Amino acid sequence: MVCESWKARLDTYLDGELPQEELRTFDSHVRNCSSYSADALSCLQFKRAIHLAGKRFAPSAELPNRLPRVASQHRRNFRLGWMLVAAAVIVLVVGTLTSTYLGNRSGRDQVFSEIADLHVETLASSSPVDVISTDRHTVRSWFQGQIPFALNLPELQNTEFSLLARRDDLS
């Protein structure tokens, strides 16, 4: 159980960061516990190997001169990347808006075409008008059930205008 409490502090000990009172207790524990001293020795050897490897690969003398160039090149590449992303987003938005506009335009043209077809069909019909009346109540009652909303018809009695209604055979 004592070894478990010291295992968390092993790296602190090897780095020389333990306070003096804990350092003495830790030293005595390492000397008396053979399993823990083996762990401490392997960690110490590992740290020394890393330290030696770090000394083997020293940076060249020109590294400080190369760093600003590399950093500016990375900044330039970073800016270029963002510009490409922004251009792709703009192209995507313009393409979406264009396709939406053209899609709505063809739908609108289709509606106009259908209206013109219905108008020509009405003019070619043998009886284009089913109800002729100047009384708006007669025309309104004729429209009931023909369309899904109520009409607000003007009062045309005693005027030169008359209301005309036509039945559309949709069957």
Buried (B, 14 or more C-beta within 10 A) or exposed (E): EEEEEBEEEBEBBBEEEBEEEEBEEBEEBBEEBEEBEEBBEEBEEEEEEEEEEEEEEEEEEEEEEEEEEEEEEEEEEEEEEEEEEEEEEEEEEEEEEEEEEEEEEEEEEEEEEEEEEEEEEEEEEEEEEEBEBBBBEEBBEBBEEEEEEEEEEEEBEEEEEEBEBEEEEEE
